[in-house]
Amino acid sequence: MKLKSIVQAVTTLALSSALLLGSTAHAVPGANHGEFEVVKHYALGGTEGWDYVGYDAVRQHLFISRASHVQVVDTESGRLVGEIANTDGVHGFAFVQDRKLGFITNGRADTITVVDLDTLRTVETMKAGGPDPDGIMYAPQLKRLYVSNGHDQSVSAIDPATRKVVATMPVGGKPESLAADSDGRVFVNVEDKGGIVVMDGKSNKVLAHWSIAPCEEPSGLAIDTKSERLFTVCANNRMMVIDARSGRQVAQLPIGGHPDAAGFDPVLKTAFSSNGADGTLTVVHEDDADHYTVLQNVPTEVGAKSMVLDDDAHRVYLVSSKFGSTPAATADNPHPHPSIVPGTFNVLVAQRMPQSSQ
């Protein structure tokens, strides 16, 4: 994923607001879960952009991509506990807990940084399976990592034991976020095709290409493995719910503009979309496998397009900053991003609040 222009994305705000009006104005199934609120802000330095955030649940560490390095934050205190250097064009994170290793994709360097999760020291920098490694996911049931290679339209499988690429599968478009089910199948959003590609993680073969029109530019992807439902968020203010067995479109839910990440809490049966253009976190309840309700649009911050879920504590971590002016376009940078105001980059902690007694 790349940090798209927030200024350009804000133009979707009017459409987003119109879609969201009335979505939470009445009593809905799942409302007894209590509402989410942003309860903490952790200030961090730096004026670099960002992409994915990752969560090491064992050590309660938040990993934040910052252009050419990674900031690691203690989620309880908000303290910066370490930095990982030499991650040029850093995108995503995956954690292999039985080996105490983290894997970080570096899009400009075409590499993957392997770090010791206890010490945060780099143990290896390996060559990626293709140019512009972006999204990354670990599938424990397969004992494989999967990496989206943005520039050659493929997904690579990596053995974390040997740290070798074991297969690379063409997906016919620009791959983004990944998810896996309980039966060894791997799914990836294909951003420029408006679709999902299904892969067999055991044979390393592509099984199906599913169109998810009218979804445009799908980015974040999450899965409910029990109900076999995929949740993909789209640039045109939609969350699509897809049957993970057939590719059937189950539901469309209105969300905010410029979503870039999705999550699913299996205990609360709740899906999330972080929406950078209008600064909201959309909370969607799974009433049953075929019916869904937007419960909330939690105010966050404009630019908070990236998120990660701690489903044990039912917390969502997002990141954003305040923005300054946008530099003029040049031949080398035809789509410049707005500047980041120094001292404003921060982590937002959204948490489910106890339901007040009536």
VMD Tcl script that draws the C-alpha trace (Angstrom):
set ca {
  {0.00 0.00 0.00}
  {1.14 3.52 -0.73}
  {0.24 6.67 1.16}
  {-2.23 8.26 -1.26}
  {-2.89 11.95 -1.20}
  {-5.17 12.79 1.68}
  {-6.03 16.08 0.03}
  {-7.34 14.28 -3.02}
  {-9.17 11.73 -0.89}
  {-11.00 14.39 1.10}
  {-13.09 15.11 -2.00}
  {-15.00 11.91 -1.19}
  {-16.13 13.31 2.16}
  {-19.48 14.63 0.94}
  {-20.40 11.30 -0.61}
  {-19.23 9.45 2.48}
  {-21.31 11.62 4.79}
  {-24.41 11.14 2.65}
  {-24.02 7.38 2.68}
  {-23.49 7.25 6.42}
  {-26.43 9.43 7.45}
  {-28.96 7.50 9.47}
  {-26.88 4.32 9.64}
  {-26.70 4.38 13.45}
  {-29.78 6.38 14.34}
  {-31.92 3.47 15.46}
  {-31.58 0.45 17.73}
  {-29.71 -2.29 15.90}
  {-28.65 -5.88 16.56}
  {-25.32 -6.03 18.39}
  {-25.72 -2.59 19.99}
  {-25.47 -4.18 23.44}
  {-21.77 -4.73 22.82}
  {-21.07 -1.15 23.93}
  {-19.65 1.58 21.74}
  {-16.09 2.20 20.62}
  {-14.36 5.46 21.48}
  {-10.88 6.88 20.99}
  {-9.62 6.78 24.57}
  {-5.88 7.53 24.20}
  {-3.41 9.35 21.96}
  {0.30 8.50 21.96}
  {2.49 11.26 20.50}
  {5.43 10.21 18.32}
  {8.04 12.19 16.46}
  {8.94 12.32 12.80}
  {7.58 13.89 9.64}
  {7.68 10.78 7.47}
  {4.61 9.23 5.92}
  {3.29 5.84 6.96}
  {1.58 2.75 5.64}
  {0.67 -0.44 7.51}
  {0.69 -0.86 11.26}
  {1.23 -4.28 12.82}
  {0.60 -5.74 16.27}
  {2.80 -8.21 18.14}
  {0.23 -9.61 20.57}
  {2.76 -11.53 22.65}
  {4.87 -8.49 23.53}
  {2.09 -5.92 23.10}
  {4.18 -3.97 20.62}
  {2.82 -1.83 17.82}
  {4.96 -1.69 14.65}
  {4.54 1.46 12.55}
  {6.00 1.89 9.05}
  {7.69 5.28 8.58}
  {9.12 5.47 5.03}
  {12.62 4.10 5.72}
  {12.40 2.90 9.31}
  {9.97 1.29 11.74}
  {8.86 2.68 15.07}
  {7.97 0.13 17.76}
  {5.64 1.30 20.53}
  {4.54 -0.30 23.79}
  {0.76 -0.32 23.49}
  {0.10 -0.02 27.23}
  {2.33 2.97 27.96}
  {2.66 4.55 24.52}
  {6.43 4.57 25.00}
  {8.69 4.22 21.96}
  {10.66 1.04 22.75}
  {12.75 0.77 19.61}
  {13.37 1.61 15.98}
  {14.28 -0.67 13.10}
  {16.46 1.02 10.49}
  {17.18 0.31 6.81}
  {13.63 -0.55 5.75}
  {13.45 1.55 2.58}
  {9.88 1.92 1.39}
  {8.56 -0.07 4.33}
  {5.02 -1.41 3.99}
  {3.78 -4.35 6.08}
  {4.42 -6.71 8.97}
  {3.91 -10.36 9.85}
  {4.80 -12.16 13.07}
  {5.88 -15.80 13.42}
  {5.59 -16.27 17.15}
  {6.91 -19.83 17.44}
  {10.20 -18.57 15.96}
  {10.07 -15.17 17.69}
  {10.59 -13.50 14.31}
  {9.01 -10.53 12.60}
  {9.02 -10.01 8.81}
  {8.89 -6.51 7.30}
  {8.36 -5.74 3.60}
  {10.50 -2.97 2.07}
  {8.93 -1.86 -1.21}
  {11.68 0.38 -2.58}
  {14.50 -1.98 -1.60}
  {12.71 -5.13 -2.84}
  {13.69 -6.85 0.39}
  {12.20 -8.34 3.53}
  {13.75 -7.49 6.89}
  {13.72 -10.29 9.46}
  {13.89 -9.15 13.08}
  {14.18 -10.83 16.47}
  {10.95 -9.86 18.22}
  {12.53 -9.95 21.68}
  {15.45 -7.65 20.88}
  {14.16 -5.85 17.73}
  {17.53 -6.55 16.12}
  {17.74 -7.36 12.43}
  {18.85 -10.96 11.90}
  {18.62 -11.01 8.11}
  {17.64 -8.94 5.11}
  {16.38 -11.31 2.44}
  {15.54 -10.72 -1.19}
  {11.79 -10.60 -1.80}
  {10.06 -12.89 -4.27}
  {9.21 -9.97 -6.56}
  {9.56 -6.20 -6.92}
  {7.75 -3.86 -4.52}
  {6.85 -6.31 -1.72}
  {3.82 -4.80 -0.02}
  {1.15 -6.68 1.97}
  {2.38 -9.61 4.05}
  {0.57 -12.24 6.14}
  {1.53 -15.33 8.13}
  {-0.79 -18.35 7.87}
  {-0.02 -20.54 10.93}
  {-1.95 -23.55 9.65}
  {0.24 -23.56 6.53}
  {3.42 -22.40 8.28}
  {3.93 -20.01 5.38}
  {4.27 -16.30 4.86}
  {2.53 -14.72 1.87}
  {3.72 -11.47 0.28}
  {2.03 -9.25 -2.32}
  {4.52 -8.16 -4.99}
  {3.03 -4.96 -6.35}
  {5.11 -4.43 -9.47}
  {4.92 -7.89 -11.03}
  {1.36 -8.77 -10.06}
  {2.19 -11.83 -7.98}
  {2.05 -13.33 -4.51}
  {5.04 -15.20 -3.07}
  {5.01 -17.94 -0.44}
  {7.95 -17.98 1.99}
  {9.05 -20.71 4.40}
  {9.87 -18.87 7.65}
  {12.05 -21.77 8.82}
  {14.47 -21.55 5.89}
  {13.56 -17.94 4.99}
  {13.39 -18.96 1.35}
  {10.78 -18.18 -1.32}
  {9.12 -21.51 -2.15}
  {6.63 -20.36 -4.80}
  {5.38 -17.27 -6.62}
  {1.85 -17.16 -8.04}
  {0.67 -14.66 -10.71}
  {-2.61 -12.95 -9.73}
  {-3.24 -10.80 -12.82}
  {-3.19 -7.38 -11.16}
  {-1.76 -5.33 -8.31}
  {-2.12 -7.37 -5.10}
  {-2.82 -5.68 -1.79}
  {-3.92 -7.15 1.58}
  {-4.11 -10.87 2.25}
  {-6.19 -13.24 4.39}
  {-6.36 -17.01 4.93}
  {-9.12 -19.42 5.93}
  {-8.92 -22.58 8.08}
  {-8.59 -24.94 5.10}
  {-5.38 -23.70 3.55}
  {-6.80 -21.20 1.09}
  {-5.24 -17.75 0.75}
  {-7.08 -14.65 -0.52}
  {-5.69 -11.40 -1.88}
  {-7.36 -8.16 -2.95}
  {-6.38 -7.11 -6.48}
  {-6.59 -3.34 -6.39}
  {-6.56 -2.40 -10.06}
  {-8.97 -5.17 -11.12}
  {-11.62 -4.74 -8.43}
  {-11.37 -8.39 -7.48}
  {-10.18 -11.12 -5.12}
  {-7.88 -13.94 -6.15}
  {-8.11 -17.29 -4.34}
  {-4.98 -19.44 -3.98}
  {-4.39 -22.95 -2.67}
  {-1.71 -22.54 -0.02}
  {-0.84 -26.23 -0.11}
  {-0.27 -26.63 -3.84}
  {0.63 -22.96 -4.46}
  {-1.82 -22.67 -7.32}
  {-4.38 -20.02 -8.19}
  {-7.90 -21.41 -7.81}
  {-10.19 -18.55 -8.81}
  {-10.53 -14.89 -9.78}
  {-13.63 -13.25 -8.30}
  {-15.01 -9.93 -9.45}
  {-16.33 -7.87 -6.54}
  {-17.82 -5.04 -8.64}
  {-19.02 -2.42 -7.89}
  {-16.09 -2.31 -5.43}
  {-13.33 0.01 -6.69}
  {-9.68 -0.30 -5.65}
  {-10.08 -2.83 -2.82}
  {-7.36 -2.42 -0.21}
  {-7.88 -3.78 3.33}
  {-9.06 -7.38 3.72}
  {-10.21 -9.38 6.77}
  {-11.89 -12.73 7.31}
  {-14.31 -14.44 9.66}
  {-13.04 -18.01 9.40}
  {-16.03 -19.47 11.27}
  {-18.73 -17.94 9.05}
  {-16.43 -18.03 6.01}
  {-16.94 -14.39 5.16}
  {-14.41 -11.94 3.71}
  {-14.57 -8.22 4.44}
  {-12.95 -6.00 1.82}
  {-12.94 -2.21 1.90}
  {-13.20 -0.18 -1.29}
  {-12.20 3.30 -2.43}
  {-15.82 4.09 -3.39}
  {-17.06 4.07 0.21}
  {-18.12 0.44 0.46}
  {-17.33 -2.57 2.60}
  {-18.12 -5.71 0.62}
  {-18.93 -8.94 2.44}
  {-18.00 -11.94 0.29}
  {-18.71 -15.65 0.75}
  {-15.22 -17.14 1.06}
  {-16.36 -20.42 -0.48}
  {-18.16 -19.24 -3.59}
  {-17.25 -15.59 -4.12}
  {-20.92 -14.65 -3.76}
  {-21.55 -11.07 -2.70}
  {-23.38 -11.26 0.62}
  {-23.69 -7.58 1.59}
  {-22.52 -4.03 0.92}
  {-22.11 -1.59 3.80}
  {-21.49 2.17 3.62}
  {-18.13 3.29 5.03}
  {-16.05 6.46 4.95}
  {-13.68 7.72 2.26}
  {-10.14 6.44 1.60}
  {-10.28 3.21 3.60}
  {-6.98 1.36 3.66}
  {-7.33 -1.37 6.27}
  {-9.90 -3.80 7.63}
  {-10.16 -6.03 10.69}
  {-12.51 -8.60 12.19}
  {-13.05 -9.32 15.90}
  {-14.28 -12.94 16.15}
  {-15.54 -12.55 19.73}
  {-17.60 -9.42 19.09}
  {-18.47 -10.60 15.56}
  {-17.52 -7.12 14.41}
  {-15.69 -5.84 11.34}
  {-13.82 -2.53 11.11}
  {-12.79 -0.11 8.36}
  {-10.37 2.77 8.95}
  {-11.32 5.70 6.72}
  {-8.66 8.34 6.17}
  {-10.56 10.91 4.13}
  {-13.16 11.79 6.75}
  {-11.42 10.51 9.87}
  {-13.76 7.72 10.96}
  {-13.62 4.11 12.06}
  {-16.66 2.24 10.73}
  {-17.88 -0.54 13.03}
  {-20.01 -3.26 11.39}
  {-21.76 -6.02 13.32}
  {-22.26 -9.50 11.88}
  {-25.85 -10.23 12.90}
  {-25.57 -13.61 11.19}
  {-23.59 -14.92 8.23}
  {-25.83 -13.12 5.72}
  {-26.88 -9.96 7.58}
  {-24.76 -7.00 8.72}
  {-25.40 -3.67 10.42}
  {-23.32 -0.51 10.66}
  {-23.20 0.19 14.39}
  {-20.94 3.24 14.53}
  {-18.74 5.68 12.70}
  {-16.25 6.54 15.42}
  {-14.54 9.94 14.98}
  {-10.77 9.47 14.62}
  {-8.59 11.91 12.63}
  {-8.38 12.84 8.97}
  {-5.55 10.72 7.58}
  {-6.16 7.76 9.92}
  {-6.37 5.27 7.07}
  {-4.22 2.58 8.69}
  {-5.25 0.39 11.60}
  {-4.60 -2.90 13.32}
  {-6.84 -4.84 15.69}
  {-6.03 -6.35 19.07}
  {-8.95 -8.76 19.24}
  {-8.02 -9.97 22.74}
  {-8.50 -6.52 24.28}
  {-11.03 -5.40 21.62}
  {-8.88 -2.39 20.76}
  {-8.11 -0.78 17.42}
  {-4.86 1.12 16.90}
  {-4.74 3.83 14.22}
  {-2.12 6.41 13.24}
  {-2.33 9.91 11.76}
  {-1.02 13.46 11.91}
  {-1.96 16.98 10.98}
  {-1.17 18.03 7.41}
  {0.40 21.13 5.94}
  {0.68 22.31 2.35}
  {1.10 20.07 -0.67}
  {4.25 20.75 -2.72}
  {4.02 21.42 -6.43}
  {4.08 18.40 -8.72}
  {7.32 17.63 -10.54}
  {8.38 15.15 -13.20}
  {9.97 12.98 -10.50}
  {6.99 13.36 -8.15}
  {3.82 13.92 -10.18}
  {1.52 13.16 -7.24}
  {3.06 14.80 -4.18}
  {1.65 14.18 -0.73}
  {0.79 16.93 1.72}
  {3.48 17.72 4.27}
  {3.21 16.42 7.82}
  {3.20 19.05 10.54}
  {6.12 18.32 12.90}
  {5.15 17.03 16.31}
  {1.64 15.95 15.34}
  {2.08 12.29 14.35}
  {0.30 10.09 16.88}
  {-1.23 6.72 17.67}
  {-4.96 6.65 18.41}
  {-6.35 3.90 20.63}
  {-10.02 3.08 20.05}
  {-11.56 0.77 22.59}
  {-14.94 -0.74 23.29}
  {-16.44 1.00 26.29}
  {-18.61 -0.79 28.88}
  {-22.29 -0.44 28.20}
  {-23.85 2.02 30.62}
  {-26.65 0.65 32.75}
  {-30.12 1.90 31.91}
}
mol new
graphics top color blue
foreach p $ca { graphics top sphere $p radius 0.5 }
foreach p [lrange $ca 0 end-1] q [lrange $ca 1 end] { graphics top cylinder $p $q radius 0.2 }
display resetview
